[in-house]
Amino acid sequence: ILLFTFFLHSRGGGASLISILRFAEPFSVSVVDYGATATGIEYDTLAIQSAIDDCSAAFKIYHTHCYVSFPAGKYLTATVYLRSGVVLNISSDATILGGTRLSDYPEMQERWYVVLAENATETGITGGGEINGQGTMFVRRFDERKNVMVSWNESGACSGDECRPRLVGFIGCRNVRIWNVNFKDPAYWCLHIVRSEQTSIQDVSISGDFNTPNNDGIDVEDSNNTIINRCRIDTGDDAICPKTYTGPVHNLTVTDCWVRSKSSAIKLGSASYHDFRGLLFDNITIVDSHRGLGFQIRDGGNVDDVTFSNINMTTRYYDESWWGRAEPIYITACSRDNSSRAKDPSSSISNINFINITAVSENGVFISGSGAGIVRNINLMNVKLALKRWTNYSGGGVVDYRPGCEGLVNRNTGGLMMEYVDGLRVEGMRMMWFLNGTEDWLRPLEFQPSKVTNLLLVNFYS
């Protein structure tokens, strides 16, 4: 206690943790006691960071989680750094607001987050409140097709057209728990899990502007042993998106979630330099999405042992500026560009199971390998597909390979479209066709015999 007291008083300024710490299990401090104004106008960054740092110091001494509490109010902040042993406890009537100035974020673009944890353990976020990225403040021009966003590359701070801050990031962390919290209006990706182990995300609500590009829901990057459970994600871009840049994604489990997306509801890739293995998606409801279950393998990584089960979805057309053509199931393996490792034919998507899938869709299933990738051993079991048109967007007769590959290509539309597939088992599949808008579709199965081998149909009805 004496050493801890000396450390706190040596910081200078503000109340010491000893005077405000609630000695209970776990420990708790309030950012208000550190001088936070909760007005949503004045920046509370210093108060929030001081509370986090003192809380982490307590964790290191007592090995007990320390909660940083946010009472009712709005807390405007630049980037704050979440430390080991600290849990942000945002009360149900409290909101953390991310700053909208370039100066609110670190010099390196890789650290542009409102809340960032790096190399932390035993950390998390909860409380029923909200973290809001104020993403609509980054809209330069509202557009019914797709909003035009502010990009800080004009300042020279970064390159490309996606120069906006993410909302929450955990980089190189272990034993992360995020539960009972709302993430809203990210300017770019919302919840980003990077090179982390043992992450639990439960009872989380994510809401992004439906016309904002790149506002992904949850991106699981190079991370293993991740659980996503009972989450509601309603966002413009990909909702749940595993990616592999520097390492594999193994043992990802997603269950009991509700999803709406103007791009892919669930998508593996397109960043796919390393392997995906041991992924399970079960009991998912997908509503009015541009694409349902997607694979975009572009960079040489392999996919193996992935199961989608008990999924109910509707997929529809939106403007073609968004990737997707209303496919309920979309599997592609092809080269992103001439330098991609995906040209190596050893790259593959294999042992993929779709079990108990029900879809009402404006387009059929599309499964495609290429000279740059092999698709093999795909199982469709008890899949019910109702094909109908109900939007006025242009749709049939086009296949969407984006990003890279062949782009948008004119192609016959069918219920199950296949190319460069070795081993496809379809058992207990039922297709139902509505006449409205589907009269020009040529056939339930659309493929060239030279490009599909080992096709088995059992109890197939159309």
C-alpha positions as CSV (number, residue, x, y, z in Angstrom):
1,I,0.0,0.0,0.0
2,L,2.8,2.4,0.8
3,L,4.6,1.8,-2.5
4,F,1.3,2.2,-4.3
5,T,0.5,5.4,-2.6
6,F,3.9,6.9,-3.3
7,F,3.4,6.0,-7.0
8,L,0.1,7.7,-7.3
9,H,1.1,10.9,-5.5
10,S,4.2,11.1,-7.5
11,R,2.0,11.6,-10.6
12,G,1.1,15.1,-9.6
13,G,-2.4,16.8,-10.0
14,G,-5.8,15.3,-9.5
15,A,-7.1,13.0,-6.8
16,S,-5.1,10.0,-5.9
17,L,-6.6,6.5,-6.4
18,I,-6.2,5.8,-2.7
19,S,-8.8,8.4,-1.9
20,I,-11.4,7.3,-4.5
21,L,-10.8,3.5,-4.9
22,R,-13.8,1.4,-3.9
23,F,-12.2,-1.5,-2.1
24,A,-14.4,-4.2,-3.4
25,E,-14.1,-7.1,-5.8
26,P,-13.3,-5.8,-8.4
27,F,-11.9,-2.4,-7.8
28,S,-13.7,0.6,-9.4
29,V,-12.9,4.3,-10.1
30,S,-15.0,7.0,-11.8
31,V,-13.7,9.2,-14.5
32,V,-15.7,12.1,-13.0
33,D,-13.4,11.9,-9.9
34,Y,-10.5,12.5,-12.2
35,G,-12.1,15.6,-13.6
36,A,-14.2,14.5,-16.6
37,T,-16.9,17.0,-17.4
38,A,-19.2,14.7,-19.3
39,T,-20.5,17.6,-21.4
40,G,-19.7,16.1,-24.8
41,I,-18.1,19.5,-25.7
42,E,-14.9,19.6,-23.6
43,Y,-12.4,16.9,-24.2
44,D,-12.2,14.5,-21.3
45,T,-9.2,12.6,-22.6
46,L,-6.8,13.4,-19.8
47,A,-9.2,12.4,-17.1
48,I,-10.1,9.1,-18.8
49,Q,-6.5,8.2,-19.4
50,S,-5.5,9.0,-15.9
51,A,-8.2,6.8,-14.5
52,I,-7.2,3.9,-16.8
53,D,-3.5,4.2,-15.9
54,D,-4.2,4.2,-12.1
55,C,-6.6,1.3,-12.5
56,S,-3.9,-0.7,-14.4
57,A,-1.4,0.1,-11.6
58,A,-3.9,-1.3,-9.1
59,F,-4.3,-4.5,-11.2
60,K,-0.5,-5.0,-11.3
61,I,-0.3,-4.9,-7.5
62,Y,-3.5,-6.7,-6.4
63,H,-4.1,-8.9,-9.5
64,T,-7.8,-7.9,-9.4
65,H,-9.6,-6.4,-12.3
66,C,-10.2,-2.6,-12.0
67,Y,-13.3,-1.0,-13.6
68,V,-13.1,2.5,-15.0
69,S,-16.7,3.8,-14.7
70,F,-18.5,6.4,-16.8
71,P,-21.6,7.8,-15.1
72,A,-24.4,9.4,-17.1
73,G,-23.2,12.0,-19.7
74,K,-21.2,12.4,-22.9
75,Y,-17.4,12.1,-22.8
76,L,-15.6,13.6,-25.8
77,T,-12.2,12.2,-26.3
78,A,-9.1,11.8,-28.5
79,T,-7.5,8.3,-28.5
80,V,-7.4,6.6,-25.1
81,Y,-5.3,3.6,-24.4
82,L,-6.8,0.7,-22.5
83,R,-4.3,-1.1,-20.2
84,S,-4.0,-4.6,-18.8
85,G,-6.5,-5.5,-16.0
86,V,-8.8,-2.6,-16.9
87,V,-12.4,-2.8,-17.9
88,L,-14.3,0.2,-19.2
89,N,-17.7,0.3,-17.5
90,I,-19.8,2.6,-19.5
91,S,-23.2,3.1,-17.8
92,S,-26.4,2.7,-19.9
93,D,-26.9,6.4,-20.1
94,A,-23.3,7.3,-20.9
95,T,-21.6,7.8,-24.3
96,I,-17.9,8.0,-25.2
97,L,-17.7,10.3,-28.3
98,G,-14.7,9.9,-30.6
99,G,-13.0,13.1,-31.8
100,T,-13.3,14.1,-35.4
101,R,-10.0,16.0,-35.8
102,L,-6.8,14.5,-37.2
103,S,-5.0,15.9,-34.2
104,D,-7.2,13.7,-31.9
105,Y,-5.3,10.6,-33.1
106,P,-1.7,9.3,-32.9
107,E,0.8,10.0,-35.7
108,M,0.7,6.5,-37.1
109,Q,-2.4,5.6,-39.0
110,E,-2.2,2.0,-37.6
111,R,-3.2,3.5,-34.2
112,W,-6.2,5.6,-35.3
113,Y,-8.8,4.3,-32.8
114,V,-11.0,6.0,-30.3
115,V,-10.2,3.2,-27.8
116,L,-7.1,1.2,-28.3
117,A,-5.5,-1.6,-26.3
118,E,-2.1,-2.8,-27.3
119,N,-0.4,-5.9,-25.8
120,A,-2.8,-5.9,-22.9
121,T,-4.2,-8.8,-21.0
122,E,-7.4,-9.3,-18.9
123,T,-9.1,-6.2,-20.4
124,G,-12.5,-5.4,-21.8
125,I,-15.5,-3.1,-22.2
126,T,-19.0,-3.4,-20.7
127,G,-21.7,-1.5,-18.9
128,G,-24.6,-1.1,-21.3
129,G,-23.5,2.3,-22.6
130,E,-22.2,3.4,-26.0
131,I,-19.0,4.3,-27.8
132,N,-19.8,6.5,-30.8
133,G,-17.4,7.4,-33.6
134,Q,-19.5,10.3,-34.9
135,G,-19.0,8.7,-38.4
136,T,-21.5,10.9,-40.1
137,M,-19.2,13.9,-39.3
138,F,-16.8,12.4,-41.8
139,V,-19.3,12.5,-44.6
140,R,-18.2,15.0,-47.2
141,R,-21.2,14.5,-49.4
142,F,-24.3,12.4,-48.7
143,D,-25.1,10.2,-51.6
144,E,-28.0,7.8,-52.0
145,R,-25.7,5.3,-53.7
146,K,-22.7,5.5,-51.3
147,N,-21.6,8.4,-49.2
148,V,-18.5,10.3,-50.1
149,M,-16.2,10.4,-47.1
150,V,-13.6,12.8,-45.7
151,S,-10.1,11.3,-46.3
152,W,-7.1,12.6,-44.3
153,N,-4.8,11.5,-47.1
154,E,-5.2,15.1,-48.4
155,S,-3.2,16.2,-45.3
156,G,-0.4,13.8,-46.1
157,A,-1.2,11.8,-43.0
158,C,-1.9,8.6,-44.9
159,S,-2.5,7.3,-48.4
160,G,-5.5,5.8,-50.1
161,D,-9.2,6.7,-49.7
162,E,-9.8,4.9,-46.4
163,C,-8.0,7.4,-44.2
164,R,-10.5,7.5,-41.3
165,P,-10.2,6.3,-37.7
166,R,-11.5,3.0,-36.5
167,L,-13.7,2.9,-33.4
168,V,-12.3,0.2,-31.0
169,G,-9.1,-1.9,-31.4
170,F,-7.4,-4.7,-29.5
171,I,-3.9,-5.4,-30.9
172,G,-1.7,-8.2,-29.6
173,C,-4.0,-8.7,-26.6
174,R,-4.9,-11.8,-24.6
175,N,-8.0,-12.7,-22.6
176,V,-10.3,-9.9,-23.8
177,R,-13.9,-9.7,-22.9
178,I,-16.4,-7.3,-24.5
179,W,-20.0,-7.6,-23.4
180,N,-23.2,-5.7,-22.9
181,V,-22.1,-2.5,-24.8
182,N,-23.2,-0.6,-27.9
183,F,-20.9,0.6,-30.7
184,K,-22.4,3.2,-32.9
185,D,-21.6,5.2,-36.0
186,P,-17.9,4.3,-36.7
187,A,-16.2,6.4,-39.3
188,Y,-14.3,3.3,-40.5
189,W,-14.1,-0.2,-39.1
190,C,-15.9,-0.6,-35.8
191,L,-14.5,-3.4,-33.6
192,H,-11.0,-4.6,-34.7
193,I,-9.4,-7.7,-33.1
194,V,-5.8,-8.0,-34.3
195,R,-3.2,-10.7,-33.5
196,S,-5.1,-11.5,-30.3
197,E,-5.8,-14.7,-28.4
198,Q,-8.8,-15.7,-26.3
199,T,-11.3,-13.0,-27.2
200,S,-15.0,-13.1,-26.1
201,I,-17.6,-10.8,-27.7
202,Q,-21.1,-11.2,-26.3
203,D,-24.3,-9.2,-26.2
204,V,-22.8,-6.4,-28.3
205,S,-24.8,-4.1,-30.6
206,I,-23.1,-2.5,-33.5
207,S,-24.9,0.1,-35.6
208,G,-23.3,1.9,-38.5
209,D,-24.7,4.3,-41.1
210,F,-26.0,2.2,-44.0
211,N,-24.5,4.4,-46.7
212,T,-21.0,4.7,-45.2
213,P,-18.4,2.6,-46.9
214,N,-15.8,0.5,-45.0
215,N,-17.7,0.7,-41.7
216,D,-17.3,-3.0,-41.0
217,G,-18.9,-4.5,-37.9
218,I,-16.3,-6.9,-36.4
219,D,-13.0,-7.6,-38.1
220,V,-11.1,-10.6,-36.7
221,E,-7.6,-10.3,-38.0
222,D,-4.8,-12.8,-37.5
223,S,-6.5,-13.8,-34.2
224,N,-7.3,-17.2,-32.7
225,N,-9.8,-18.7,-30.2
226,T,-12.4,-16.0,-30.7
227,I,-16.1,-16.3,-29.6
228,I,-18.8,-14.0,-30.9
229,N,-22.2,-14.6,-29.3
230,R,-25.6,-12.9,-29.2
231,C,-24.6,-9.9,-31.2
232,R,-26.7,-7.6,-33.3
233,I,-24.8,-6.0,-36.2
234,D,-26.5,-3.5,-38.6
235,T,-23.9,-1.7,-40.8
236,G,-23.2,-0.7,-44.4
237,D,-20.1,-2.8,-45.0
238,D,-19.1,-6.3,-44.1
239,A,-20.6,-7.3,-40.8
240,I,-18.4,-10.1,-39.5
241,C,-15.1,-10.4,-41.4
242,P,-12.2,-12.7,-40.6
243,K,-9.0,-11.6,-42.3
244,T,-5.4,-13.0,-42.5
245,Y,-2.6,-10.4,-43.1
246,T,0.3,-11.6,-41.0
247,G,-1.0,-14.9,-39.4
248,P,-3.8,-17.4,-39.5
249,V,-7.4,-17.3,-38.1
250,H,-8.1,-20.5,-36.2
251,N,-11.0,-21.5,-33.9
252,L,-13.5,-18.7,-34.5
253,T,-17.1,-19.4,-33.3
254,V,-20.0,-17.2,-34.1
255,T,-23.4,-18.1,-32.7
256,D,-26.9,-16.6,-32.1
257,C,-26.4,-13.3,-34.0
258,W,-28.6,-11.0,-36.1
259,V,-27.0,-9.3,-39.1
260,R,-27.8,-6.8,-41.8
261,S,-25.2,-5.5,-44.3
262,K,-25.0,-3.6,-47.5
263,S,-22.1,-5.8,-48.4
264,S,-21.4,-9.3,-46.9
265,A,-23.1,-10.4,-43.7
266,I,-20.2,-12.9,-43.1
267,K,-17.1,-12.8,-45.2
268,L,-13.7,-14.6,-45.1
269,G,-11.2,-12.2,-46.7
270,S,-10.5,-10.5,-48.9
271,A,-7.2,-10.2,-47.0
272,S,-6.2,-13.9,-47.1
273,Y,-2.4,-14.2,-47.0
274,H,-2.6,-17.0,-44.4
275,D,-4.9,-19.8,-43.5
276,F,-8.4,-20.0,-42.1
277,R,-9.2,-23.2,-40.2
278,G,-11.8,-24.4,-37.7
279,L,-14.5,-21.8,-38.1
280,L,-18.2,-22.3,-37.0
281,F,-21.1,-20.0,-37.7
282,D,-24.4,-21.3,-36.1
283,N,-27.9,-20.0,-35.6
284,I,-27.5,-16.7,-37.5
285,T,-30.3,-14.5,-38.9
286,I,-29.3,-12.4,-41.9
287,V,-31.7,-9.8,-43.1
288,D,-31.7,-7.8,-46.3
289,S,-28.0,-8.1,-47.0
290,H,-26.2,-7.7,-50.3
291,R,-24.5,-11.0,-49.8
292,G,-25.0,-13.7,-47.2
293,L,-22.1,-16.1,-46.6
294,G,-19.0,-15.1,-48.5
295,F,-15.4,-16.3,-49.2
296,Q,-13.0,-14.0,-51.0
297,I,-9.7,-15.7,-51.1
298,R,-7.3,-13.5,-53.1
299,D,-3.8,-13.7,-51.6
300,G,-2.7,-17.4,-51.4
301,G,-4.1,-18.5,-48.0
302,N,-6.0,-21.7,-47.6
303,V,-9.4,-22.3,-46.1
304,D,-10.3,-25.6,-44.4
305,D,-12.9,-27.0,-42.0
306,V,-15.6,-24.2,-42.0
307,T,-19.2,-24.9,-41.1
308,F,-22.3,-22.7,-41.5
309,S,-25.4,-24.2,-39.8
310,N,-28.9,-23.2,-38.9
311,I,-28.9,-20.0,-40.8
312,N,-32.0,-18.1,-42.0
313,M,-31.4,-15.2,-44.5
314,T,-32.8,-12.8,-47.1
315,T,-30.3,-11.4,-49.6
316,R,-31.1,-8.7,-52.1
317,Y,-29.6,-6.3,-54.7
318,Y,-28.3,-2.9,-53.8
319,D,-26.4,-0.4,-56.0
320,E,-23.5,-2.1,-57.7
321,S,-21.1,0.4,-56.1
322,W,-21.3,-2.0,-53.2
323,W,-19.6,-5.4,-53.7
324,G,-22.2,-8.2,-53.9
325,R,-24.9,-9.5,-56.2
326,A,-27.4,-10.8,-53.7
327,E,-25.9,-14.3,-53.5
328,P,-26.9,-16.2,-50.3
329,I,-23.7,-18.3,-50.6
330,Y,-20.6,-16.9,-52.4
331,I,-17.3,-18.8,-52.6
332,T,-14.5,-17.5,-54.8
333,A,-10.7,-18.2,-55.0
334,C,-8.8,-16.2,-57.5
335,S,-5.8,-13.9,-57.8
336,R,-6.1,-10.3,-56.5
337,D,-3.4,-9.1,-58.9
338,N,-0.4,-10.4,-60.8
339,S,1.8,-10.4,-57.8
340,S,-0.5,-12.4,-55.5
341,R,0.4,-15.7,-54.1
342,A,-3.1,-16.8,-54.9
343,K,-1.9,-17.9,-58.4
344,D,-0.3,-20.8,-56.6
345,P,-2.7,-23.7,-57.4
346,S,-2.0,-25.2,-53.9
347,S,-4.2,-22.4,-52.5
348,S,-7.6,-23.9,-51.8
349,I,-11.0,-23.7,-50.2
350,S,-11.9,-27.1,-48.9
351,N,-14.1,-29.0,-46.5
352,I,-16.8,-26.4,-46.3
353,N,-20.2,-27.4,-44.9
354,F,-23.5,-25.6,-45.3
355,I,-26.2,-27.3,-43.1
356,N,-29.8,-26.3,-42.6
357,I,-29.7,-23.1,-44.6
358,T,-32.9,-21.3,-45.5
359,A,-32.7,-18.3,-47.9
360,V,-35.0,-16.1,-49.8
361,S,-32.8,-14.3,-52.4
362,E,-32.8,-12.3,-55.6
363,N,-29.8,-14.4,-56.9
364,G,-28.5,-17.9,-56.8
365,V,-25.5,-19.6,-55.1
366,F,-22.1,-18.9,-56.7
367,I,-19.1,-21.2,-56.2
368,S,-16.0,-20.4,-58.2
369,G,-12.3,-21.5,-58.1
370,S,-10.0,-20.6,-60.9
371,G,-6.5,-21.3,-62.3
372,A,-5.4,-19.3,-59.1
373,G,-7.3,-21.4,-56.6
374,I,-9.0,-24.7,-56.1
375,V,-12.5,-25.2,-54.5
376,R,-13.0,-28.8,-53.4
377,N,-15.2,-30.8,-51.0
378,I,-18.1,-28.5,-50.6
379,N,-21.2,-29.9,-48.9
380,L,-24.7,-28.3,-49.2
381,M,-27.0,-30.3,-46.9
382,N,-30.7,-29.4,-46.3
383,V,-30.5,-26.1,-48.1
384,K,-33.8,-24.4,-49.0
385,L,-33.6,-21.6,-51.5
386,A,-36.5,-19.4,-52.7
387,L,-35.5,-17.3,-55.7
388,K,-37.5,-14.2,-56.4
389,R,-37.1,-10.5,-57.3
390,W,-38.5,-7.7,-55.2
391,T,-36.2,-4.7,-55.7
392,N,-35.8,-2.5,-58.8
393,Y,-31.9,-2.6,-58.9
394,S,-30.3,-4.2,-61.9
395,G,-29.4,-7.8,-61.1
396,G,-29.3,-10.9,-63.2
397,G,-26.8,-11.8,-65.8
398,V,-23.8,-10.4,-63.9
399,V,-21.2,-12.2,-61.7
400,D,-19.2,-10.1,-59.2
401,Y,-15.7,-11.2,-58.6
402,R,-14.5,-8.0,-56.9
403,P,-12.0,-7.3,-55.5
404,G,-9.5,-8.1,-58.3
405,C,-9.9,-11.2,-60.5
406,E,-12.3,-10.4,-63.3
407,G,-14.4,-7.7,-61.7
408,L,-18.0,-7.6,-63.0
409,V,-18.6,-10.2,-65.7
410,N,-21.7,-11.0,-67.8
411,R,-22.7,-14.5,-67.1
412,N,-25.9,-16.7,-67.2
413,T,-27.8,-16.6,-64.0
414,G,-28.9,-19.9,-62.3
415,G,-30.0,-21.2,-59.0
416,L,-26.6,-22.9,-58.4
417,M,-23.7,-21.4,-60.4
418,M,-20.4,-23.3,-60.4
419,E,-17.0,-23.2,-62.1
420,Y,-13.6,-24.8,-61.3
421,V,-15.0,-27.0,-58.5
422,D,-13.7,-30.5,-57.6
423,G,-16.1,-32.2,-55.3
424,L,-19.6,-30.8,-54.6
425,R,-22.2,-32.8,-52.7
426,V,-25.7,-31.4,-52.7
427,E,-28.1,-33.4,-50.5
428,G,-31.7,-32.5,-49.7
429,M,-31.7,-29.2,-51.5
430,R,-34.9,-27.5,-52.5
431,M,-35.2,-24.6,-54.9
432,M,-38.5,-22.7,-55.3
433,W,-38.8,-20.2,-58.2
434,F,-41.1,-17.2,-58.3
435,L,-42.0,-16.1,-61.7
436,N,-41.6,-12.4,-60.9
437,G,-38.3,-11.3,-62.3
438,T,-36.8,-14.8,-62.8
439,E,-38.2,-15.7,-66.2
440,D,-34.9,-15.2,-67.9
441,W,-32.9,-17.5,-65.6
442,L,-31.9,-20.4,-67.7
443,R,-31.6,-23.3,-65.4
444,P,-31.4,-24.5,-61.7
445,L,-27.8,-25.7,-62.3
446,E,-25.5,-23.5,-64.3
447,F,-22.0,-24.9,-65.1
448,Q,-19.8,-26.3,-67.8
449,P,-19.0,-30.0,-67.4
450,S,-15.3,-29.4,-68.0
451,K,-15.1,-27.0,-65.1
452,V,-17.0,-29.1,-62.4
453,T,-15.9,-32.6,-61.4
454,N,-17.2,-35.0,-58.8
455,L,-20.7,-33.5,-58.5
456,L,-23.2,-35.5,-56.5
457,L,-26.9,-34.6,-56.2
458,V,-29.0,-36.5,-53.7
459,N,-32.7,-35.6,-53.3
460,F,-32.4,-32.4,-55.3
461,Y,-35.7,-30.6,-56.0
462,S,-36.4,-27.6,-58.1
